[in-house]
Amino acid sequence: MIKFLKTIGARLSRPGSIVVLGVGLVAGMVFFFSVGSFMVYANSEEFCANACHEMTVHMAAEYKGTIHDTNRTGVRATCNDCHVPHEYLPNYAAKLGLFSDYWGHFVTRSIDTKEKFEAKRYELAKRVWVYMKENDSRECRHCHTTAKMDAEKQSEKAQRRHDKGRSEGLTCIDCHFAIAHSEPNGPGPQELSAAAAATK
Amino acid sequence: MPRRILEKVRKWSAGRKAIVVLLAGFAAGIGMLALAGTTLVYTSSEAFCAANCHEMATNVAMEYKGTIHDKNRTGVRATCPDCHVPNAPIPLYIRKMGAVNDLWGHYISHSIDTREKFEAKRQVLAERVWAYMKGNDSRECRHCHTVAKMDSDKQSDKAKARHAKARKEKLTCIDCHFAIAHNEPVGGPGPQEMEVDRSLISRGAIF
């Protein structure tokens, strides 16, 4: 055993060694594992709802008790399910967008009081609505598979409205808005014209 | 690795190209882990599980079609891996290694390659899953169904009464909610009749 360790030591101290490759390999794995783990952690309700008071006192508090938080079966959709893309590239893009959150939290303090948040609520809601309209409510559809919805288990009103939504080319967020956070005053997603959606 | 390449890497590592070797190793490390992760994700998808071997496709996946976890009011689904593949990292790796058993059954022993063989083995297979779920307090059920977030006011009176009874008797999900996604085996004992060491039932203690 000691002899084995000595051999390893000798290999390490000798520059012309394959160990360099091994060190790089392990470092690469550790790096990738760390990034991956951070991504998973940063997509958890535990992180999103608690990491800054802006989220905790405004968004997370409003979400409590809504249908996506508590319901008959206890199957939930938390912050990230609706607001973080699930596919790789959009996910990375969204994670880079975090810098905007840092900027708002540490530098401009744009929504650090209830008053500031309420004043900005419409603008923030509109930003999310436009994002969801543009990608055809991609995050909704990650959980809600339209093809697997059993229309017969829905109310007649729901069936009718879904038919209407389909024929008018609407997307989920056009009707299902302000279901997890309070509704802002101002035009809703359907009133936002396609032109407005395109120019943001 | 062929000896010649190995020697070349050694020679490079000695000189100023050592940094190149280090970076190559770094990239290879990322690549290997990415490949492993992607494999885990892909082999935990409905597309893979339900379509890759006819044993799954013709028996269990067919039976699952149209059940509440496949099709329902909201279209929120639980597919094969949601119930049968652990989400916690260590149990996941253990389960993935257990897949060697599946390969054995498929390629070597052909244990359930016809409907008849499958039906003959159904009770054994079901009991195996029930024992696993009882042993980990229905961990995979609970990954989606958060008990603390169930709104009992929205449940039927029968469901409320039964859930209360089950809590008192220390039952776990699978004790009652069995054969909800696949046909019920005929004849043998159900999960509640099975002897499983109840001291094992503490969440996360068991893989």
Interface residues (C-beta under 8 A of the other chain):
Chain A: P15 G16 S17 I18 V19 V20 L21 G22 V23 G24 L25 V26 A27 G28 M29 V30 F31 F32 F33 G36 D69 T70 N71 R72 T73 G74 V75 R76 C143 H144 T145 T146 A147 K148 M149 D150 K153 Q154
Chain B: L6 V9 R10 K11 S13 A14 G15 A18 V21 L22 L23 A24 G25 F26 A27 A28 G29 I30 G31 M32 L33 A34 G37 D70 K71 N72 R73 T74 G75 V76 R77 C144 H145 T146 V147 A148 K149 M150 D151 K154 Q155
